[in-house]
Amino acid sequence: MQTNNPQSEAAEVMMRNSWITGFTPQAELWNGRLAMLGFVSAIAIELFTHHGVLRFWGILSSGVVPVV
């Protein structure tokens, strides 16, 4: 029988947030967190500059896409 005490819960949270490489649940949690940061950053750039992310970085120099 497992008891839930504060030490075991703290240890479980520490293991969940640890930086472990490979295809592990911890890596997927970090991947999701970083993806959310990137998405929010892209939305913030578009809201404040009124341009897309590629144009903001200078990758897409004009707003016109050439037709081939």
C-alpha positions in Angstrom: 0.0 0.0 0.0 1.4 3.4 -1.0 1.0 6.4 1.2 1.0 9.9 -0.3 3.2 12.1 1.9 4.7 15.4 0.9 8.1 14.0 0.3 7.0 11.3 -2.1 4.9 13.9 -4.0 7.8 16.3 -4.2 10.1 13.5 -5.5 7.5 12.6 -8.1 7.3 16.2 -9.3 11.1 16.5 -9.4 11.3 13.3 -11.5 8.6 14.6 -13.9 10.5 17.9 -14.4 14.0 16.5 -14.7 16.0 16.9 -17.9 16.3 13.4 -19.3 17.2 12.8 -22.9 15.6 10.3 -25.2 11.9 9.4 -25.8 10.8 9.6 -22.3 7.7 11.2 -20.7 9.9 13.9 -19.2 11.3 14.8 -22.7 7.7 15.0 -24.0 6.7 17.3 -21.2 9.7 19.7 -22.0 8.9 19.4 -25.7 5.3 20.5 -25.1 6.4 23.4 -22.8 8.9 24.7 -25.4 6.4 24.4 -28.2 3.9 26.4 -26.2 6.5 29.1 -25.6 7.3 29.2 -29.3 3.7 29.4 -30.3 3.0 32.3 -27.9 6.1 34.1 -29.0 5.0 33.8 -32.7 1.5 35.2 -31.8 3.1 38.0 -29.8 5.4 39.0 -32.7 2.4 39.1 -35.1 0.3 41.1 -32.7 2.9 43.8 -31.9 4.6 44.1 -35.3 1.6 43.5 -37.6 3.8 41.2 -39.7 4.4 37.5 -39.8 7.3 35.8 -38.1 9.2 35.1 -41.3 8.9 38.8 -42.4 10.0 39.9 -38.9 13.1 37.8 -39.1 13.9 39.0 -42.6 13.5 35.6 -44.2 10.5 36.8 -46.3 11.6 40.3 -47.4 8.3 41.3 -49.0 4.7 40.5 -48.4 4.3 39.3 -52.0 4.8 35.6 -52.8 6.0 35.1 -56.4 3.7 33.0 -58.6 5.6 30.4 -60.6 
